[in-house]
Amino acid sequence: MTQIPVVVIAGPTASGKSALALALAEAYGGTVINADSMQVYGDLRVLTARPDAAEEARAPHRLYGVLDAGETCSAGRWLGMARAAVAEARAAGRLPIVVGGTGLYIESLMQGIAAPPPVPQAVRRTTRRF
């Protein structure tokens, strides 16, 4: 059995990535998977060019607004979610279409990423004061 490929659409802000991803999803039975570091947060919809409800209804969308703004999302955390979303799309016979402008997210999906060491809460509290 041939594995379904992954389409990756990357580029600068306002370059038409989301529109292209949606057009491909409609034409080829795809699932649009977010690779934008800000669009994973549900609270920040107004600050990003996240697809609106009508666009999201036209094709399956994953990893948009899945986290609260108070949560931390690293490239490693996103990678785990993205791999699951790609596998889910493939299992459904859909073309995974990864779209976004966060280069580190896309690079981690394509090449992998080393796991960072855990950061103690005391260090996090100290650095967040600045």
All heavy atoms as an XYZ file, in Angstrom:
942
protein
N       0.839     -1.179      0.000
C       0.000      0.000      0.000
C       0.884      1.243      0.000
O       1.829      1.353      0.766
C      -0.896     -0.008      1.233
C      -1.846      1.162      1.293
S      -3.056      0.964      2.619
C      -2.363      2.047      3.827
N       0.578      2.202     -0.855
C       1.315      3.450     -0.941
C       0.838      4.405      0.138
O      -0.365      4.576      0.334
C       1.109      4.106     -2.330
O       1.506      3.174     -3.329
C       1.915      5.372     -2.448
N       1.797      5.006      0.846
C       1.424      5.963      1.890
C       1.013      7.290      1.260
O       1.620      7.754      0.302
C       2.587      6.188      2.845
C       2.187      7.014      4.050
C       3.286      7.046      5.093
O       4.452      7.095      4.764
N       2.900      7.023      6.348
N      -0.024      7.893      1.820
C      -0.502      9.196      1.346
C       0.557     10.241      1.682
O       1.025     10.305      2.821
C      -1.851      9.546      2.001
C      -2.921      8.531      1.594
C      -2.286     10.967      1.640
C      -4.230      8.657      2.361
N       0.965     11.068      0.712
C       1.995     12.085      0.982
C       1.449     13.200      1.874
O       0.249     13.273      2.148
C       2.321     12.626     -0.406
C       1.075     12.406     -1.191
C       0.463     11.128     -0.650
N       2.345     14.048      2.320
C       1.979     15.248      3.071
C       2.342     16.447      2.211
O       3.465     16.544      1.721
C       2.736     15.338      4.409
C       2.444     16.648      5.121
C       2.383     14.160      5.296
N       1.394     17.356      2.021
C       1.661     18.610      1.313
C       2.004     19.650      2.364
O       1.325     19.758      3.380
C       0.429     19.067      0.500
C       0.644     20.448     -0.084
C       0.113     18.054     -0.587
N       3.073     20.413      2.136
C       3.486     21.476      3.052
C       3.436     22.799      2.309
O       4.032     22.940      1.241
C       4.905     21.225      3.605
C       5.358     22.392      4.474
C       4.948     19.923      4.383
N       2.719     23.760      2.891
C       2.625     25.104      2.317
C       3.177     26.073      3.355
O       2.615     26.197      4.446
C       1.175     25.474      1.962
C       0.592     24.455      0.983
C       1.104     26.894      1.404
C      -0.908     24.602      0.767
N       4.283     26.723      3.018
C       4.925     27.648      3.950
C       5.202     28.960      3.245
O       5.284     29.013      2.018
C       6.227     27.040      4.465
N       5.357     30.011      4.031
C       5.679     31.301      3.442
C       5.342     32.428      4.389
O       4.863     32.204      5.505
N       5.575     33.639      3.939
C       5.353     34.808      4.803
C       3.876     35.104      5.038
O       2.999     34.621      4.319
C       6.026     35.944      4.027
C       5.996     35.513      2.607
C       6.103     34.014      2.627
N       3.633     35.909      6.039
C       2.284     36.354      6.387
C       1.609     36.998      5.180
O       2.249     37.712      4.404
C       2.356     37.371      7.549
O       2.972     36.717      8.660
C       0.985     37.874      7.945
N       0.332     36.735      5.019
C      -0.515     37.332      3.972
C      -0.063     36.990      2.560
O      -0.251     37.768      1.634
C      -0.601     38.844      4.155
N       0.503     35.788      2.386
C       0.934     35.386      1.051
C      -0.055     34.438      0.372
O       0.215     33.947     -0.728
C       2.329     34.737      1.119
O       2.301     33.586      1.936
N      -1.187     34.156      1.026
C      -2.206     33.315      0.417
C      -2.100     31.841      0.759
O      -2.736     31.007      0.100
N      -1.331     31.503      1.785
C      -1.141     30.096      2.163
C      -2.462     29.410      2.525
O      -2.733     28.306      2.066
C      -0.186     29.992      3.363
C       1.219     30.500      3.112
C       2.102     30.351      4.343
C       1.623     31.094      5.565
N       1.715     32.542      5.495
N      -3.252     30.060      3.357
C      -4.503     29.437      3.816
C      -5.483     29.222      2.675
O      -6.142     28.183      2.599
C      -5.148     30.289      4.917
O      -4.324     30.315      6.057
N      -5.587     30.186      1.772
C      -6.487     30.044      0.625
C      -6.043     28.893     -0.269
O      -6.877     28.112     -0.747
C      -6.550     31.350     -0.156
N      -4.741     28.775     -0.492
C      -4.226     27.674     -1.303
C      -4.483     26.338     -0.619
O      -4.924     25.378     -1.266
C      -2.730     27.855     -1.555
C      -2.028     26.717     -2.304
C      -2.652     26.482     -3.679
C      -0.535     27.008     -2.423
N      -4.250     26.268      0.690
C      -4.485     25.022      1.426
C      -5.949     24.604      1.335
O      -6.247     23.427      1.114
C      -4.068     25.194      2.884
N      -6.847     25.552      1.485
C      -8.271     25.237      1.412
C      -8.662     24.772      0.010
O      -9.403     23.800     -0.151
C      -9.109     26.441      1.838
C     -10.614     26.229      1.895
C     -10.988     25.045      2.778
C     -11.299     27.502      2.389
N      -8.143     25.444     -1.014
C      -8.438     25.036     -2.396
C      -7.932     23.609     -2.659
O      -8.642     22.798     -3.271
C      -7.810     26.019     -3.384
N      -6.733     23.297     -2.180
C      -6.201     21.939     -2.360
C      -7.021     20.917     -1.569
O      -7.287     19.817     -2.065
C      -4.736     21.882     -1.924
C      -3.742     22.611     -2.821
C      -2.347     22.596     -2.190
C      -3.704     21.994     -4.210
N      -7.423     21.287     -0.353
C      -8.228     20.377      0.464
C      -9.548     20.053     -0.221
O      -9.993     18.896     -0.223
C      -8.469     20.986      1.845
N     -10.169     21.053     -0.806
C     -11.438     20.825     -1.508
C     -11.233     19.999     -2.779
O     -12.031     19.123     -3.092
C     -12.101     22.156     -1.836
C     -12.629     22.871     -0.609
C     -13.278     24.210     -0.914
O     -12.715     25.001     -1.698
O     -14.362     24.457     -0.359
N     -10.161     20.273     -3.498
C      -9.923     19.578     -4.771
C      -9.455     18.136     -4.592
O      -9.780     17.273     -5.409
C      -8.889     20.357     -5.595
N      -8.702     17.863     -3.514
C      -8.076     16.551     -3.365
C      -8.494     15.800     -2.101
O      -7.854     14.818     -1.733
C      -6.551     16.695     -3.402
C      -6.063     17.226     -4.714
C      -5.706     18.567     -4.851
C      -5.999     16.406     -5.842
C      -5.282     19.073     -6.069
C      -5.577     16.906     -7.067
C      -5.221     18.235     -7.171
O      -4.801     18.736     -8.373
N      -9.560     16.248     -1.450
C     -10.012     15.553     -0.251
C      -9.016     15.654      0.883
O      -8.652     14.640      1.476
N      -8.583     16.850      1.161
C      -7.546     17.050      2.164
C      -8.041     17.514      3.514
O      -9.186     17.932      3.677
N      -7.145     17.434      4.471
C      -7.330     17.975      5.814
C      -6.265     19.032      6.023
O      -5.070     18.755      5.849
C      -7.186     16.878      6.888
O      -8.227     15.920      6.710
C      -7.263     17.459      8.289
N      -6.675     20.244      6.372
C      -5.750     21.360      6.588
C      -5.238     21.282      8.024
O      -6.029     21.249      8.970
C      -6.442     22.712      6.327
C      -5.486     23.857      6.557
C      -7.018     22.754      4.910
N      -3.918     21.259      8.181
C      -3.290     21.136      9.494
C      -2.449     22.377      9.759
O      -1.514     22.679      9.012
C      -2.425     19.864      9.566
C      -3.303     18.626      9.295
C      -1.729     19.763     10.928
C      -2.528     17.351      9.083
N      -2.783     23.095     10.811
C      -2.128     24.353     11.155
C      -0.678     24.175     11.585
O      -0.354     23.344     12.420
C      -2.903     25.029     12.293
C      -2.158     26.215     12.854
O      -1.706     27.079     12.128
N      -2.019     26.258     14.161
N       0.209     25.007     11.023
C       1.615     25.070     11.430
C       1.994     26.515     11.742
O       3.089     26.980     11.425
C       2.520     24.501     10.341
N       1.075     27.249     12.374
C       1.325     28.627     12.789
C       1.320     28.659     14.311
O       0.342     28.241     14.934
C       0.250     29.560     12.238
C       0.495     31.012     12.605
O       0.323     31.343     13.803
O       0.842     31.802     11.727
N       2.378     29.169     14.904
C       2.524     29.109     16.360
C       1.461     29.888     17.116
O       1.171     29.574     18.270
C       3.907     29.605     16.767
O       4.072     30.975     16.438
N       0.850     30.877     16.514
C      -0.177     31.658     17.197
C      -1.580     31.095     16.982
O      -2.457     31.259     17.821
C      -0.145     33.125     16.740
C       1.130     33.868     17.100
S       1.243     34.233     18.866
C       2.233     32.905     19.485
N      -1.784     30.412     15.861
C      -3.124     29.918     15.549
C      -3.501     28.658     16.326
O      -4.641     28.233     16.283
C      -3.265     29.706     14.041
C      -3.254     31.026     13.297
C      -3.498     30.873     11.816
O      -4.077     29.897     11.366
N      -3.060     31.849     11.045
N      -2.552     28.090     17.076
C      -2.908     26.961     17.940
C      -3.728     27.435     19.135
O      -4.403     26.645     19.782
C      -1.674     26.165     18.438
C      -0.930     25.533     17.293
C      -0.777     27.015     19.300
N      -3.683     28.739     19.415
C      -4.378     29.299     20.573
C      -5.772     29.789     20.203
O      -5.927     30.625     19.313
C      -3.571     30.445     21.176
C      -2.234     29.989     21.711
C      -1.054     30.294     21.050
C      -2.172     29.226     22.878
C       0.170     29.858     21.537
C      -0.958     28.788     23.367
C       0.216     29.103     22.697
O       1.420     28.664     23.183
N      -6.773     29.294     20.902
C      -8.149     29.690     20.645
C      -8.420     31.140     20.971
O      -9.219     31.801     20.308
N      -7.752     31.667     21.966
C      -7.982     33.028     22.434
C      -7.437     34.093     21.475
O      -7.764     35.264     21.618
C      -7.300     33.249     23.787
C      -7.623     32.163     24.783
O      -7.306     30.995     24.494
O      -8.186     32.480     25.840
N      -6.583     33.711     20.548
C      -5.901     34.693     19.706
C      -6.456     34.771     18.292
O      -5.814     35.327     17.411
C      -4.396     34.374     19.656
C      -3.686     34.322     21.004
C      -2.216     33.988     20.820
C      -3.848     35.627     21.758
N      -7.632     34.259     18.072
C      -8.206     34.235     16.715
C      -8.199     35.617     16.063
O      -7.880     35.771     14.898
C      -9.628     33.688     16.749
C     -10.257     33.644     15.381
C     -11.651     33.019     15.393
N     -11.757     32.229     14.194
C     -12.216     30.998     14.133
N     -12.624     30.392     15.200
N     -12.266     30.368     12.988
N      -8.547     36.644     16.809
C      -8.647     37.987     16.242
C      -7.270     38.557     15.865
O      -7.166     39.435     15.037
C      -9.405     38.932     17.213
C      -8.559     39.246     18.448
C      -9.844     40.202     16.511
N      -6.208     38.021     16.444
C      -4.861     38.539     16.186
C      -4.150     37.826     15.038
O      -3.039     38.196     14.685
C      -4.003     38.420     17.453
C      -4.521     39.172     18.678
C      -3.635     38.882     19.881
C      -4.591     40.659     18.401
N      -4.756     36.808     14.483
C      -4.116     36.031     13.426
C      -5.031     35.959     12.199
O      -6.189     36.337     12.264
C      -3.822     34.589     13.903
O      -5.053     33.896     14.100
C      -3.002     34.578     15.187
N      -4.511     35.450     11.126
C      -5.305     35.285      9.902
C      -5.918     33.883      9.867
O      -6.001     33.255      8.819
C      -4.424     35.520      8.685
N      -6.351     33.418     11.013
C      -6.940     32.089     11.120
C      -8.200     31.991     10.249
O      -8.985     32.932     10.176
C      -7.302     31.836     12.580
C      -7.878     30.476     12.830
C      -8.035     30.259     14.313
N      -9.050     29.260     14.550
C      -9.560     28.986     15.726
N      -9.164     29.654     16.788
N     -10.470     28.069     15.847
N      -8.389     30.843      9.601
C      -9.604     30.666      8.795
C     -10.857     30.890      9.647
O     -10.899     30.518     10.816
C      -9.513     29.210      8.335
C      -8.062     28.872      8.407
C      -7.522     29.668      9.553
N     -11.864     31.498      9.028
C     -13.105     31.733      9.761
C     -13.962     30.464      9.750
O     -13.615     29.458      9.127
C     -13.856     32.944      9.214
C     -14.302     32.800      7.767
O     -14.515     31.651      7.301
O     -14.456     33.826      7.090
N     -15.086     30.526     10.460
C     -15.950     29.347     10.604
C     -16.437     28.826      9.254
O     -16.517     27.603      9.047
C     -17.133     29.679     11.509
N     -16.754     29.717      8.321
C     -17.224     29.281      7.002
C     -16.124     28.532      6.251
O     -16.383     27.515      5.600
C     -17.701     30.481      6.190
N     -14.902     29.023      6.330
C     -13.776     28.338      5.675
C     -13.509     26.990      6.335
O     -13.280     25.988      5.650
C     -12.529     29.219      5.717
C     -12.651     30.454      4.853
C     -11.583     31.489      5.119
O     -11.194     31.688      6.285
O     -11.136     32.112      4.130
N     -13.553     26.968      7.662
C     -13.305     25.716      8.380
C     -14.381     24.670      8.066
O     -14.106     23.475      8.129
C     -13.207     25.970      9.880
C     -11.928     26.688     10.261
C     -11.766     26.886     11.762
O     -12.636     26.444     12.543
O     -10.752     27.484     12.155
N     -15.578     25.107      7.715
C     -16.662     24.177      7.391
C     -16.489     23.546      6.010
O     -17.083     22.505      5.727
C     -18.009     24.897      7.473
N     -15.681     24.155      5.161
C     -15.514     23.656      3.795
C     -14.599     22.441      3.704
O     -14.658     21.683      2.728
C     -14.997     24.780      2.896
C     -16.050     25.849      2.680
C     -15.526     27.108      2.036
N     -14.714     26.907      0.859
C     -13.958     27.863      0.322
N     -13.942     29.079      0.862
N     -13.247     27.623     -0.746
N     -13.734     22.250      4.690
C     -12.813     21.108      4.719
C     -12.370     20.913      6.162
O     -12.362     21.866      6.939
C     -11.595     21.368      3.828
N     -12.000     19.695      6.534
C     -11.529     19.487      7.897
C     -10.278     20.335      8.190
O      -9.383     20.444      7.355
C     -11.180     17.997      7.938
C     -11.954     17.382      6.830
C     -12.036     18.441      5.767
N     -10.249     20.932      9.366
C      -9.111     21.726      9.839
C      -8.674     21.159     11.183
O      -9.519     20.856     12.021
C      -9.502     23.196     10.003
C      -9.593     23.956      8.720
N     -10.567     23.703      7.774
C      -8.833     24.956      8.223
C     -10.394     24.527      6.754
N      -9.352     25.292      7.005
N      -7.387     21.045     11.397
C      -6.850     20.526     12.647
C      -5.800     21.492     13.204
O      -5.102     22.169     12.452
C      -6.210     19.148     12.453
C      -7.161     18.088     11.938
C      -8.240     17.743     12.966
N      -9.148     16.737     12.467
C     -10.327     16.994     11.916
N     -10.739     18.238     11.770
N     -11.113     16.020     11.506
N      -5.704     21.506     14.518
C      -4.726     22.269     15.300
C      -4.947     23.781     15.248
O      -4.031     24.557     15.489
C      -3.286     21.924     14.904
C      -2.912     20.445     14.970
C      -1.416     20.268     14.709
C      -3.306     19.814     16.293
N      -6.160     24.197     14.976
C      -6.533     25.609     15.057
C      -7.282     25.811     16.369
O      -8.294     25.142     16.605
C      -7.431     26.022     13.884
C      -6.705     26.092     12.570
C      -6.615     24.974     11.745
C      -6.106     27.277     12.143
C      -5.950     25.040     10.540
C      -5.447     27.337     10.937
C      -5.367     26.213     10.139
O      -4.705     26.280      8.933
N      -6.797     26.715     17.213
C      -7.496     27.046     18.448
C      -7.594     25.894     19.432
O      -8.539     25.846     20.214
N      -6.635     25.002     19.445
C      -6.711     23.820     20.301
C      -6.172     24.052     21.706
O      -6.385     23.224     22.588
C      -6.004     22.602     19.659
C      -6.715     22.181     18.384
C      -4.534     22.887     19.402
N      -5.483     25.161     21.921
C      -4.907     25.445     23.235
C      -5.410     26.776     23.779
O      -5.723     27.691     23.026
C      -3.372     25.495     23.156
C      -2.662     24.220     22.707
C      -1.160     24.473     22.612
C      -2.950     23.074     23.651
N      -5.427     26.872     25.096
C      -5.721     28.120     25.782
C      -4.455     28.977     25.748
O      -3.333     28.446     25.806
C      -6.112     27.808     27.226
C      -6.437     29.055     28.000
O      -7.581     29.541     27.875
O      -5.542     29.555     28.716
N      -4.616     30.292     25.674
C      -3.454     31.188     25.598
C      -2.558     31.091     26.824
O      -1.381     31.448     26.762
C      -3.915     32.637     25.399
N      -3.068     30.575     27.923
C      -2.255     30.401     29.122
C      -1.356     29.175     29.071
O      -0.488     28.991     29.919
N      -1.555     28.320     28.071
C      -0.741     27.111     27.936
C       0.503     27.396     27.107
O       0.513     28.276     26.252
C      -1.545     25.999     27.251
C      -2.712     25.490     28.066
C      -3.398     24.342     27.363
O      -2.774     23.269     27.222
O      -4.548     24.526     26.934
N       1.524     26.607     27.342
C       2.761     26.724     26.581
C       2.741     25.733     25.428
O       2.412     24.565     25.615
C       3.984     26.422     27.478
O       3.983     27.347     28.563
C       5.281     26.545     26.707
N       3.095     26.209     24.248
C       3.210     25.310     23.097
C       4.606     25.466     22.509
O       4.965     26.518     21.995
C       2.157     25.616     22.037
S       2.147     24.364     20.729
N       5.375     24.427     22.603
C       6.719     24.408     22.028
C       6.660     23.718     20.671
O       5.650     23.109     20.305
C       7.658     23.623     22.947
O       7.238     22.261     23.010
N       7.757     23.789     19.948
C       7.827     23.070     18.676
C       7.664     21.570     18.908
O       7.020     20.882     18.120
C       9.146     23.366     17.969
N       8.224     21.066     19.997
C       8.088     19.644     20.307
C       6.651     19.252     20.598
O       6.184     18.204     20.149
N       5.948     20.080     21.349
C       4.540     19.783     21.644
C       3.720     19.830     20.366
O       2.887     18.966     20.110
C       3.984     20.776     22.662
C       2.548     20.468     23.041
C       2.043     21.351     24.139
N       0.686     20.971     24.523
C      -0.070     21.647     25.358
N       0.391     22.736     25.944
N      -1.283     21.239     25.635
N       3.942     20.870     19.548
C       3.216     20.966     18.280
C       3.515     19.750     17.405
O       2.607     19.195     16.782
C       3.583     22.254     17.534
C       2.922     22.306     16.195
C       1.660     22.740     15.916
C       3.459     21.816     14.952
N       1.390     22.561     14.571
C       2.476     21.997     13.975
C       4.680     21.246     14.586
C       2.668     21.649     12.642
C       4.874     20.884     13.261
C       3.878     21.092     12.303
N       4.766     19.324     17.371
C       5.146     18.194     16.529
C       4.355     16.944     16.892
O       3.868     16.232     16.009
C       6.649     17.925     16.629
C       7.182     16.737     15.838
C       6.876     16.880     14.348
C       8.681     16.593     16.081
N       4.194     16.689     18.177
C       3.401     15.531     18.593
C       1.964     15.638     18.113
O       1.391     14.666     17.604
N       1.386     16.828     18.263
C       0.009     17.033     17.807
C      -0.079     16.930     16.288
O      -1.044     16.373     15.746
C      -0.512     18.397     18.289
C      -0.646     18.512     19.789
S      -1.441     20.055     20.372
C      -0.386     21.327     19.685
N       0.914     17.469     15.590
C       0.900     17.453     14.122
C       1.035     16.031     13.581
O       0.333     15.649     12.633
C       2.002     18.338     13.570
N       1.927     15.261     14.176
C       2.073     13.868     13.727
C       0.768     13.104     13.906
O       0.383     12.309     13.044
C       3.206     13.193     14.482
C       4.577     13.622     14.008
C       5.669     12.952     14.798
N       6.986     13.232     14.231
C       8.118     13.081     14.889
N       8.112     12.631     16.130
N       9.266     13.367     14.303
N       0.079     13.348     15.014
C      -1.212     12.689     15.250
C      -2.248     13.144     14.222
O      -3.027     12.331     13.709
C      -1.698     12.973     16.672
N      -2.253     14.448     13.895
C      -3.211     14.973     12.915
C      -2.933     14.413     11.521
O      -3.865     14.092     10.778
C      -3.163     16.503     12.909
N      -1.662     14.290     11.158
C      -1.295     13.705      9.864
C      -1.747     12.246      9.816
O      -2.343     11.798      8.837
C       0.221     13.838      9.599
C       0.665     12.954      8.438
C       0.594     15.292      9.334
N      -1.485     11.507     10.886
C      -1.884     10.096     10.931
C      -3.408      9.955     10.859
O      -3.922      9.072     10.163
C      -1.351      9.440     12.213
N      -4.125     10.847     11.541
C      -5.592     10.824     11.511
C      -6.109     11.087     10.098
O      -7.025     10.398      9.620
C      -6.135     11.884     12.468
C      -7.637     12.052     12.441
C      -8.097     13.291     13.207
O      -7.583     13.555     14.299
O      -8.983     13.994     12.683
N      -5.520     12.065      9.418
C      -5.944     12.374      8.050
C      -5.691     11.179      7.136
O      -6.572     10.780      6.361
C      -5.215     13.617      7.539
N      -4.498     10.610      7.244
C      -4.163      9.457      6.407
C      -5.096      8.287      6.671
O      -5.542      7.610      5.738
C      -2.716      9.048      6.641
C      -1.719      9.968      5.987
C      -0.313      9.544      6.286
N       0.647     10.208      5.413
C       1.924     10.318      5.690
N       2.418      9.816      6.811
N       2.731     10.946      4.844
N      -5.388      8.027      7.940
C      -6.268      6.911      8.296
C      -7.665      7.094      7.697
O      -8.340      6.124      7.377
C      -6.355      6.769      9.817
N      -8.065      8.355      7.524
C      -9.367      8.660      6.930
C      -9.293      8.722      5.403
O     -10.294      9.025      4.748
C      -9.887      9.989      7.484
N      -8.101      8.461      4.837
C      -7.936      8.507      3.390
C      -7.870      9.923      2.847
O      -8.119     10.153      1.664
N      -7.524     10.886      3.711
C      -7.475     12.292      3.314
C      -6.021     12.731      3.140
O      -5.117     12.208      3.783
C      -8.164     13.162      4.351
C      -9.653     12.774      4.549
C     -10.401     13.762      5.398
N     -10.518     15.051      4.731
C     -11.420     15.359      3.800
N     -12.309     14.461      3.417
N     -11.453     16.562      3.253
N      -5.805     13.699      2.278
C      -4.487     14.267      2.033
C      -4.150     15.258      3.143
O      -4.843     16.264      3.303
C      -4.477     14.985      0.674
C      -3.200     15.739      0.305
C      -2.049     14.757      0.120
C      -3.426     16.549     -0.962
N      -3.091     15.032      3.940
C      -2.706     16.005      4.962
C      -2.039     17.223      4.305
O      -1.104     17.074      3.519
C      -1.687     15.255      5.832
C      -1.754     13.826      5.418
C      -2.291     13.815      4.017
N      -2.549     18.398      4.623
C      -2.010     19.644      4.064
C      -1.583     20.518      5.237
O      -2.415     21.099      5.928
C      -3.052     20.363      3.191
C      -3.538     19.428      2.078
C      -2.475     21.662      2.627
C      -4.773     19.932      1.351
N      -0.284     20.575      5.473
C       0.271     21.343      6.590
C       0.545     22.751      6.081
O       1.255     22.937      5.091
C       1.557     20.687      7.123
C       2.161     21.503      8.248
C       1.263     19.257      7.583
N      -0.002     23.747      6.779
C       0.107     25.126      6.296
C       0.423     26.073      7.434
O      -0.177     25.996      8.502
C      -1.178     25.562      5.553
C      -2.396     25.483      6.443
C      -1.033     26.957      4.978
N       1.390     26.961      7.190
C       1.705     27.975      8.195
C       3.030     28.638      7.939
O       3.793     28.249      7.055
N       3.294     29.631      8.767
C       4.506     30.415      8.594
C       5.544     30.218      9.679
O       6.543     30.929      9.707
N       5.325     29.268     10.581
C       6.309     29.034     11.634
C       7.305     27.997     11.133
O       7.053     26.791     11.178
C       5.619     28.590     12.943
O       4.680     29.605     13.308
C       6.636     28.414     14.061
N       8.430     28.487     10.661
C       9.446     27.636     10.046
C       9.948     26.519     10.940
O      10.185     25.402     10.479
N      10.113     26.808     12.236
C      10.593     25.771     13.147
C       9.601     24.623     13.241
O       9.992     23.460     13.312
C      10.865     26.362     14.540
C      11.378     25.380     15.590
C      12.683     24.712     15.143
C      11.564     26.088     16.926
N       8.315     24.916     13.229
C       7.308     23.855     13.266
C       7.423     22.983     12.022
O       7.437     21.755     12.102
C       5.897     24.441     13.343
C       5.466     24.945     14.707
C       6.362     25.141     15.746
C       4.145     25.237     14.945
C       5.947     25.598     16.981
C       3.707     25.692     16.187
C       4.612     25.874     17.195
O       4.182     26.320     18.414
N       7.493     23.617     10.882
C       7.552     22.872      9.625
C       8.849     22.075      9.529
O       8.847     20.909      9.149
C       7.360     23.825      8.432
C       5.907     24.351      8.453
C       7.678     23.138      7.114
C       5.629     25.485      7.512
N       9.951     22.689      9.917
C      11.235     21.978      9.886
C      11.213     20.778     10.827
O      11.718     19.710     10.483
C      12.373     22.926     10.277
C      13.736     22.281     10.168
C      14.871     23.245     10.462
O      14.692     24.462     10.273
O      15.937     22.776     10.877
N      10.610     20.934     12.002
C      10.556     19.810     12.940
C       9.726     18.657     12.368
O      10.063     17.497     12.584
C      10.021     20.257     14.301
O       8.643     20.551     14.252
N       8.659     18.966     11.650
C       7.847     17.925     11.036
C       8.625     17.206      9.938
O       8.561     15.986      9.813
C       6.555     18.514     10.463
C       5.590     17.520      9.820
C       5.070     16.523     10.855
C       4.435     18.248      9.159
N       9.385     17.951      9.169
C      10.098     17.367      8.039
C      11.399     16.671      8.449
O      11.786     15.681      7.831
C      10.379     18.451      6.999
C       9.096     19.012      6.391
S       9.361     20.432      5.318
C      10.248     19.685      3.987
N      12.070     17.190      9.498
C      13.393     16.668      9.836
C      13.510     16.121     11.255
O      14.540     15.568     11.616
C      14.432     17.764      9.638
C      14.506     18.230      8.214
C      15.522     19.339      8.008
O      16.253     19.715      8.914
N      15.578     19.871      6.808
N      12.483     16.336     12.083
C      12.565     15.908     13.472
C      13.179     17.003     14.335
O      13.667     18.019     13.834
N      13.145     16.784     15.638
C      13.668     17.773     16.572
C      14.118     17.039     17.830
O      13.505     16.049     18.233
C      12.605     18.847     16.891
C      13.199     20.003     17.671
C      11.416     18.253     17.605
C      12.253     21.205     17.763
N      15.208     17.516     18.412
C      15.687     16.921     19.663
C      14.778     17.348     20.799
O      14.279     18.474     20.836
C      17.120     17.386     19.939
N      14.555     16.452     21.731
C      13.733     16.769     22.906
C      14.521     17.685     23.843
O      15.655     17.384     24.191
C      13.344     15.495     23.626
N      13.924     18.818     24.232
C      14.626     19.708     25.153
C      14.581     19.149     26.571
O      13.670     18.381     26.908
C      13.832     21.013     25.066
C      12.455     20.570     24.713
C      12.629     19.356     23.835
N      15.532     19.547     27.385
C      15.469     19.093     28.780
C      14.319     19.795     29.494
O      13.908     20.886     29.087
C      16.822     19.542     29.351
C      17.241     20.691     28.493
C      16.681     20.396     27.129
N      13.780     19.202     30.538
C      12.699     19.868     31.273
C      13.217     21.135     31.960
O      14.357     21.185     32.406
C      12.262     18.815     32.296
C      13.388     17.839     32.389
C      14.131     17.900     31.089
N      12.361     22.149     32.000
C      12.716     23.414     32.640
C      12.005     23.457     33.997
O      10.773     23.402     34.042
C      12.297     24.623     31.773
C      12.628     25.931     32.471
C      12.962     24.544     30.406
N      12.773     23.567     35.080
C      12.137     23.605     36.408
C      11.178     24.799     36.535
O      11.420     25.871     35.980
C      13.333     23.756     37.364
C      14.524     23.285     36.585
C      14.218     23.615     35.143
N      10.096     24.589     37.274
C       9.098     25.649     37.455
C       9.704     26.891     38.074
O       9.301     28.011     37.748
C       7.918     25.135     38.289
C       7.013     24.188     37.535
C       6.435     24.823     36.270
O       6.010     25.971     36.255
N       6.430     24.058     35.191
N      10.666     26.747     38.980
C      11.305     27.917     39.601
C      11.997     28.778     38.545
O      11.936     30.012     38.591
C      12.306     27.477     40.663
N      12.616     28.160     37.567
C      13.276     28.902     36.487
C      12.223     29.598     35.624
O      12.375     30.758     35.253
C      14.168     27.967     35.645
C      14.699     28.678     34.414
C      15.306     27.419     36.491
N      11.141     28.904     35.322
C      10.066     29.509     34.529
C       9.480     30.738     35.230
O       9.258     31.759     34.609
C       8.938     28.498     34.265
C       9.300     27.424     33.258
C       8.086     26.529     33.015
N       8.415     25.424     32.165
C       8.366     25.452     30.836
N       7.990     26.545     30.219
N       8.683     24.401     30.139
N       9.231     30.617     36.534
C       8.671     31.749     37.275
C       9.631     32.948     37.258
O       9.210     34.081     37.067
C       8.371     31.345     38.724
C       7.112     30.518     38.863
C       6.702     30.356     40.319
N       7.682     29.651     41.122
C       7.745     28.315     41.233
N       6.874     27.566     40.586
N       8.661     27.752     41.979
N      10.908     32.673     37.427
C      11.900     33.755     37.441
C      11.966     34.459     36.106
O      11.953     35.685     36.029
C      13.297     33.199     37.810
O      13.216     32.617     39.106
C      14.346     34.296     37.790
N      11.994     33.706     35.017
C      12.134     34.319     33.682
C      10.858     35.035     33.258
O      10.920     36.001     32.504
C      12.526     33.292     32.625
O      11.558     32.241     32.598
C      13.901     32.706     32.917
N       9.714     34.610     33.724
C       8.455     35.257     33.342
C       8.260     36.599     34.012
O       7.427     37.398     33.597
C       7.270     34.330     33.634
C       7.227     33.194     32.633
C       6.023     32.343     32.808
N       6.040     31.314     31.764
C       5.347     30.214     31.811
N       4.542     29.979     32.822
N       5.421     29.340     30.832
N       9.020     36.878     35.059
C       8.915     38.187     35.719
C       9.508     39.293     34.851
O       9.240     40.444     35.065
C       9.633     38.158     37.064
C       8.827     37.427     38.122
C       9.445     37.588     39.448
N      10.559     36.643     39.532
C      11.488     36.640     40.453
N      11.485     37.558     41.397
N      12.434     35.727     40.459
N      10.336     38.928     33.878
C      10.996     39.932     33.035
C      10.220     40.131     31.827
O       9.918     40.374     30.973
C      12.432     39.499     32.713
C      13.272     39.341     33.942
C      13.562     38.097     34.463
C      13.748     40.452     34.598
C      14.343     37.953     35.586
C      14.529     40.310     35.740
C      14.825     39.060     36.234
